[in-house]
Amino acid sequence: MAEATPSSSLFSAFARAPIHFERGEGVRLFTNEGVEYLDFAAGIAVNSLGHSHPKLVKALADQGEKLWHVSNLYESPQQEKLAQRLCDNSFAERVFFTNSGTESMECAFKTARRWQFENGAPERVDIITFEGAFHGRSLAAISAGGNEKYMMGFGPQVAGFIQVPFGDHEALKAAISETTAAILIEPIQGEGGIIPVPHQCLRGLCQLCDEHGLLLIYDEIQCGIGRTGKLFAHQWVDGAEPDIMAIAKGIGGGFPVGACLATEEAASGMQPGTHGTTYGGNLLGMAIGNTVMDVVLEDGFLEQVQQRAIFLKQKLAEIADSFPDQIEGVRGDGLMQGLKCKITNLEVVGACRDKQLLTVPAGDNVVRLLPPLTVSEAEIQEAIDKIEAALTALQEAG
């Protein structure tokens, strides 16, 4: 008996919405049928400057006419420039470029373990992480996240990752042992449900790492590059700088770019031959990354993000007040906001999509709102109107 022909040649790894987008402009996307959507998903916090930003388009075209790729066998002034700018505007002194957040996390794991090895403690390989975290989809990254849903069917968990309950300080202290190398945390859990870490906890983690000779790793893949109104989310907190940090998403504005940032000391063990990448630091990606930094570091840009974020949060709070049977509350920082739902979050995401508004589901029954950093107040109000219409439709449907 002949097997049925599959409808697609793609892996069935994604539950895709039945929409085909053909072009975008700013905060808007247009389907192949000409239907317009307001994009408050931004490629899951990736399209930091919206769609078809003229400066990004020009940067890609200009670099594309010169050179695309030569590998990391040769010097790269473009990498040097972007690395220096990241260092000048953060705690970091060294940068390793990657293609994705997952690869940035892999580099962070190796950097932390290698530092312990070089400092006479090869037994220190364990990295403590927190329940609800998401650090990528490689075998090591899903082991770091510890979510059974992502690990099921892929064999044994990669050794060296120890999860503790989020916010349980005593469990964290008890987990530290002679084999602990580092502590890893997202300053704001994204996939886990838009859960910010309290400022005093970030400071406490710094102190704890200093006391025990551990490295502190931040995952700012989703919350970094202006998403909270600072270049990096942890910069809202004095005395909370990490030793290593993974970034991606927003730095590429839609192009696959990531990076692992570290202090000189933390990166000291990563010598030639210890790590590598073929595409990381690609010339096209560096052209885009430098242009994203041009825009985000412009005078007043991050202040504007902060202002837009206040407006968005106020409006979402009004939504929660108006729909108490459907929305439990609002959480998040900057333009990384979440609606904690009482009904299924997928119902809300679908209802918003029916009103031509794109949002993103997250853990803990949350709907994420991650608009481009260039969003206007009028566009935020338009999104709020669509959310109200979506929730009203759900309410009327019973």
C-alpha positions in Angstrom: 0.0 0.0 0.0 1.4 3.4 -1.0 2.1 5.9 1.7 0.3 9.2 1.7 2.3 12.1 0.3 3.1 14.5 3.0 1.6 18.0 2.6 5.0 19.5 3.3 8.6 18.5 3.0 9.5 20.3 6.2 10.0 18.7 9.6 6.7 18.8 11.5 8.5 20.5 14.4 6.4 23.7 14.4 2.7 24.2 14.9 2.5 27.0 12.4 -0.4 29.4 12.1 -2.0 29.3 8.6 -0.7 32.7 7.5 1.9 33.5 4.9 3.6 36.9 5.2 5.0 38.4 2.1 6.4 41.8 3.2 6.7 44.0 6.2 7.0 47.7 7.1 7.8 49.0 10.5 5.4 47.4 13.0 3.2 45.9 10.2 3.2 42.7 8.3 1.3 41.9 5.1 0.1 38.5 3.9 0.3 37.3 0.4 -3.4 38.1 0.2 -2.8 41.7 1.3 -4.2 41.4 4.8 -2.4 43.7 7.3 -1.3 42.6 10.8 0.1 44.6 13.7 3.2 42.8 14.8 3.6 42.7 18.6 5.6 39.4 18.3 8.6 40.9 16.4 9.8 37.4 15.4 9.9 36.6 19.2 11.8 39.7 20.2 14.1 39.6 17.2 13.0 42.4 14.9 14.1 45.1 17.3 13.9 47.9 14.7 10.7 46.5 13.0 10.5 45.3 9.4 12.4 46.6 6.4 14.1 49.3 8.4 15.8 51.5 5.8 19.2 51.6 7.6 19.3 47.8 8.0 18.3 47.3 4.3 21.0 49.6 3.2 23.6 48.1 5.4 22.8 44.6 4.1 22.8 45.7 0.5 26.1 47.7 0.8 27.9 44.8 2.5 26.4 42.2 0.1 27.9 44.0 -2.8 31.4 43.8 -1.2 31.9 40.5 0.6 29.6 37.9 2.3 31.9 35.5 4.1 35.5 34.6 4.5 35.4 32.6 7.8 37.3 33.3 11.0 40.7 32.3 9.6 41.3 36.0 8.9 41.1 39.4 10.6 37.7 41.0 10.7 37.6 44.8 11.3 33.8 44.5 11.3 33.8 42.1 14.2 36.4 44.2 16.0 34.1 47.3 15.7 31.0 45.6 16.9 32.9 43.9 19.8 34.4 47.1 20.9 31.0 48.8 20.9 29.4 46.0 23.0 32.3 46.2 25.4 32.2 50.0 25.6 28.5 49.8 26.6 28.6 46.9 29.0 30.7 45.1 31.6 32.4 43.0 29.0 36.0 43.1 27.7 35.8 40.2 25.3 33.3 39.0 22.7 32.8 35.8 20.7 30.2 36.1 17.8 27.8 33.3 17.1 24.7 32.7 14.8 22.1 32.3 17.5 21.2 32.4 21.2 21.7 28.7 21.6 25.2 28.9 20.3 25.9 31.9 22.5 24.8 29.8 25.5 27.1 26.9 24.4 30.0 29.4 24.3 29.0 30.6 27.8 29.0 27.1 29.2 32.4 26.3 27.8 33.9 29.6 28.9 32.8 29.1 32.5 34.0 25.5 32.6 37.3 26.4 30.9 37.9 29.2 33.4 37.6 26.8 36.3 39.9 24.3 34.5 42.5 26.9 33.9 42.4 28.0 37.5 43.1 24.6 38.9 39.6 23.3 39.5 38.8 20.9 36.6 36.2 19.2 38.8 34.1 22.4 38.8 31.8 21.7 35.9 28.3 22.1 37.2 26.1 25.1 36.3 23.2 25.9 38.5 20.0 27.0 36.6 16.5 27.9 37.6 13.1 26.2 36.9 11.1 27.9 34.3 14.2 29.0 32.4 14.7 28.6 28.6 18.2 28.7 27.2 17.9 27.2 23.7 17.3 23.9 21.9 20.6 22.1 21.8 21.0 19.1 24.0 23.1 21.1 26.5 20.6 24.0 26.4 17.5 21.9 27.1 19.4 20.3 29.9 20.2 23.7 31.3 16.5 24.7 31.0 15.4 21.5 32.6 11.9 21.5 31.1 10.8 17.9 30.7 8.6 18.8 27.7 11.7 19.8 25.7 13.9 16.9 26.9 11.4 14.0 26.5 12.6 11.5 23.9 16.1 12.8 23.5 17.9 10.4 25.8 19.7 11.2 29.1 20.1 14.8 30.2 23.5 16.3 29.5 25.4 16.1 32.8 26.5 19.2 34.6 23.3 21.2 35.0 21.5 21.5 38.3 18.0 23.1 38.5 16.7 24.8 41.6 13.2 26.4 42.1 13.0 30.0 40.9 13.2 32.3 43.9 14.2 29.6 46.4 17.3 31.1 48.0 17.9 28.3 50.4 17.7 25.7 47.7 20.2 27.7 45.7 22.7 27.9 48.5 22.3 24.2 49.2 23.0 23.3 45.6 26.4 24.9 45.6 29.2 22.3 46.0 32.8 21.7 45.2 31.8 20.8 41.7 29.9 24.0 41.0 31.4 26.2 38.2 28.7 28.9 37.6 25.2 30.2 38.2 23.1 30.9 35.1 19.9 33.1 35.1 17.8 35.2 32.8 17.3 38.6 34.3 13.7 38.3 32.9 12.5 34.8 32.1 10.9 35.1 28.7 9.7 31.7 27.6 8.9 30.9 31.2 6.3 33.6 31.3 7.8 37.2 31.5 9.1 36.9 35.1 11.6 39.5 36.1 14.2 38.6 38.7 14.0 41.1 41.6 16.9 43.5 41.7 18.1 42.5 45.1 18.2 38.9 43.9 20.6 39.8 41.0 22.8 41.6 43.5 22.6 38.6 45.8 23.7 36.3 43.0 26.8 38.4 42.4 27.7 38.3 46.0 27.1 34.5 46.2 29.3 33.9 43.2 32.1 36.0 44.6 31.9 34.2 48.0 32.2 30.8 46.4 34.6 31.4 43.5 31.8 30.9 40.8 31.1 32.7 37.6 27.8 34.5 37.1 26.2 34.0 33.6 23.3 36.0 32.3 21.1 35.0 29.5 20.0 38.3 27.9 19.1 36.7 24.6 15.5 38.0 24.8 15.7 40.9 27.3 18.8 42.5 25.9 19.6 45.1 23.2 17.2 47.8 24.4 14.2 45.6 25.1 13.8 47.0 28.7 14.9 50.6 27.9 18.5 50.0 28.9 20.9 48.3 26.5 20.9 45.3 28.8 18.2 44.5 31.4 20.7 44.0 34.3 21.9 47.5 33.8 18.9 48.7 35.8 20.5 47.2 38.8 23.6 48.6 40.5 26.1 46.0 41.6 24.7 43.2 39.4 27.2 42.8 36.6 27.9 39.2 35.4 31.1 37.6 34.3 29.6 36.1 31.1 26.5 37.0 29.1 24.8 35.5 26.1 22.9 37.7 23.7 21.2 37.3 20.3 17.8 38.1 18.9 17.6 42.0 18.9 21.3 42.5 18.0 20.7 41.2 14.5 17.4 42.9 13.9 16.1 39.8 12.1 19.5 38.6 10.8 21.0 35.6 12.7 23.5 37.2 15.0 24.5 36.2 18.5 27.4 36.8 20.9 28.9 35.7 24.1 30.3 38.6 26.2 32.8 38.1 29.0 35.2 39.9 31.3 38.9 39.6 30.4 39.3 37.2 33.4 36.4 35.0 32.5 37.5 34.7 28.9 41.1 34.1 29.7 40.9 30.3 29.2 39.4 30.5 25.7 42.6 30.4 23.7 43.0 29.3 20.0 41.6 25.9 19.4 39.2 25.9 22.5 36.2 27.0 20.5 35.1 27.9 17.0 32.4 28.7 14.5 32.1 28.8 10.8 29.4 31.4 10.3 29.6 33.3 13.6 30.8 36.9 12.9 29.7 36.6 9.3 30.3 39.9 7.5 26.7 40.4 6.6 25.7 39.8 10.2 28.3 42.3 11.5 27.1 45.0 9.1 23.6 44.5 10.5 24.7 44.3 14.1 26.7 47.5 13.8 23.7 49.3 12.3 21.4 48.1 15.0 23.9 49.5 17.5 23.9 52.8 15.5 20.2 53.2 16.0 19.8 51.9 19.5 22.6 54.0 20.8 21.3 57.2 19.2 20.6 60.0 21.7 17.1 59.6 23.1 16.4 56.2 21.6 16.4 54.2 24.8 14.6 57.0 26.6 11.9 56.7 24.0 11.6 53.0 24.6 11.2 53.7 28.3 8.4 56.1 27.6 6.6 53.8 25.2 7.0 51.0 27.8 5.2 53.0 30.5 2.4 53.8 28.1 2.0 50.1 27.1 2.1 48.9 30.7 -0.6 51.4 31.8 -2.8 50.4 28.9 -2.4 46.7 29.7 -3.3 47.3 33.3 -6.5 48.9 32.1 -7.2 45.8 30.0 -6.7 43.6 33.1 -9.1 45.8 35.1 -11.7 45.6 32.3 -11.5 41.9 31.8 -11.0 40.4 35.2 -12.6 37.0 34.2 -10.0 36.5 31.5 -6.8 38.4 32.6 -5.2 37.9 36.0 -2.6 40.6 35.7 0.3 42.3 33.9 4.0 41.5 34.3 7.3 42.5 32.7 9.7 45.3 32.1 10.1 47.7 29.1 8.7 46.5 25.8 8.7 42.9 27.2 5.3 42.6 28.7 3.0 39.7 29.5 -0.7 39.2 30.2 -1.2 36.5 32.8 -4.4 34.8 31.6 -7.2 33.0 33.5 -8.4 31.4 30.3 -6.0 29.5 28.0 -3.3 31.8 26.7 -3.6 30.1 23.3 -7.2 31.2 23.1 -6.1 34.8 23.6 -3.3 34.6 21.1 -5.7 33.1 18.5 -8.4 35.7 19.2 -5.8 38.5 18.9 -4.6 37.0 15.6 -8.3 37.0 14.4 -8.2 40.8 15.0 -4.9 41.1 13.0 -2.6 41.4 16.0 0.3 39.1 16.5 1.4 38.1 20.0 3.4 35.2 21.4 2.4 32.5 24.0 4.7 31.8 26.9 4.9 29.5 30.0 2.7 30.1 33.1 -0.3 30.8 30.8 1.1 34.1 29.7 0.7 36.0 26.4 3.8 37.9 25.5 3.8 41.4 23.9 7.2 42.1 22.3 6.7 45.0 19.8 9.7 46.4 17.8 11.5 49.1 19.9 10.5 51.6 17.2 6.8 51.2 18.0 4.8 54.5 18.3 2.3 55.4 21.0 -0.5 55.4 18.3 0.5 51.8 17.3 0.4 50.7 21.0 -3.1 52.2 21.3 -4.1 50.3 18.1 -2.8 47.1 19.7 -4.7 47.7 22.9 -7.9 48.3 20.9 -7.3 45.0 19.1 -6.7 43.1 22.4 -10.0 44.6 23.8 -11.8 43.5 20.7 -10.3 40.0 21.0 -11.2 39.6 24.6 -14.7 41.0 24.0 -15.2 38.4 21.3 -14.0 35.6 23.6 -16.3 36.9 26.3 -19.3 37.0 24.0 -18.5 33.5 22.7 -18.8 32.2 26.3 
